[in-house]
Amino acid sequence: MPYDSEWSAAAGSAQYPWGSVFPPPRNSGNYWDRSAIRKLPGNWEKSVFNGYGYDDKAERTAKVGSFPANSHGFFDLGGNVWEW
């Protein structure tokens, strides 16, 4: 796990791992999304970025490097690791 200073250098001034906009734009990373809740019982729609409906097409984890790098050239700074 990176130290705070290492994470800050990799992420830059972005507010979120995908940048500074919310909700995350399409293809911005592997996050808790509609693919993850599709087979769960009950209604989980509000749990997906407060109902914004992000869908990265990866039901659980995604292969490293599946999504574009951030503006500093780093891949996979967010998502895919729930236990963090």
Salt bridges, closest charged atoms under 4 A:
GLU45 OE1 - ARG34 NE 3.08
ASP55 OD2 - ARG38 NH2 2.89
ASP55 OD2 - LYS57 NZ 3.71
GLU59 OE1 - LYS39 NZ 3.45
